[in-house]
Amino acid sequence: MQRLTADEHTIDAEELRADSASAGCEPLASCRKGAVVTVTGRLKSVVYTPRETVPTLEAELFDGSGSVTLVWLGRRRIPGIVPGRTVTARGRFAAFDGRRVIYNPWYELGAG
């Protein structure tokens, strides 16, 4: 009955959490600073941020329990890194300026 009354965002988040667990990945909500983690989810946004010193590509990954920003330094674009794409990423979990980030993660593209 609960699924019948839940909104589509809640159902989507539940499905993403289940997909993450079945893939053997850590939920973002339980990731701790400094740990090397493997996470999977859907890209909500992808933004190229020109900086004074180095170009940066940033993508927000949502797994149903939380979000992390994947940051690729020195990249303007990565083929396949687009909003709506499923991505599995691995790297050291960090916090910078109050947001959760993984810098230069290893990644694998999923369906999308």
Summary of the structure (lengths in Angstrom):
residues: 112
radius of gyration: 14.3
end to end distance: 29.4
largest distance: 53.5
contacts: 327
relative contact order: 0.21
helix: 20%
strand: 43%
